[in-house]
Amino acid sequence: MPPLILDDSGWMTGARHCVSPNFGPRPAGTVVDLAVVHSISLPPGVYGGDAIERLFTNRLDWNAHPYYGEIRGVEVSAHFLVRRTGEVVQFVSTRDRAWHAGRSVWQGRENCNDYSVGIELEGLEGALFESQQYDRLAQLLIALLPRLPLQCVAGHEHVAPGRKQDPGPGFDWPLLIERLGWPGRYFPEAVRTAR
């Protein structure tokens, strides 16, 4: 896998770029200090293929699968996707606001999209993830640090409790913490001793 390096424009060298139109400017003066981990598969439980990329670029054929009717017309994105193989795909510059967290709050601050980076893992909510995904997620988070003063890594379930449940109980937070080697203060209290 190629090394990941974030450039001045907010694009990651070593990631494949698939530009999404679903983004906007961050509020002036915003400090990006949160990474939000999600999970996604389209259709649910199906891996590989280009459906996630088509969704994030508004090119998904809503009639191609019955599930797509439930999400018809949504316009969403994330900054990054980590595939089951460990491949990293980038959709939005980290300098911009991707549309990944929706209605959300973290440590008393609402609208997490304003001050976060959204990272999708190809996987089913609650199911297990691949070892190479943890490796690449750790590499990705480390690559963000030289340009973004990250203070916390949380799941979608932590910033939108009751509304979202991803990445869910199949995600091994202690393993990610171990691979990163970051202090516990970077993670939600609920996941620090989950193992």
Salt bridges, closest charged atoms under 4 A:
ASP8 OD1 - ARG147 NH1 2.55
ASP33 OD1 - ARG109 NH2 2.99
ASP50 OD2 - ARG54 NE 2.99
GLU53 OE2 - ARG16 NH2 2.54
GLU53 OE2 - ARG83 NH2 3.16
GLU87 OE2 - ARG16 NE 2.69
ASP114 OD1 - ARG97 NE 2.48
GLU122 OE2 - ARG83 NH1 3.07
GLU130 OE2 - ARG84 NH2 3.21
ASP135 OD1 - ARG179 NH1 2.50
ASP166 OD2 - HIS38 ND1 3.62
ASP166 OD1 - HIS156 ND1 3.02
ASP172 OD2 - ARG195 NH2 3.32
GLU189 OE1 - ARG192 NH1 2.93
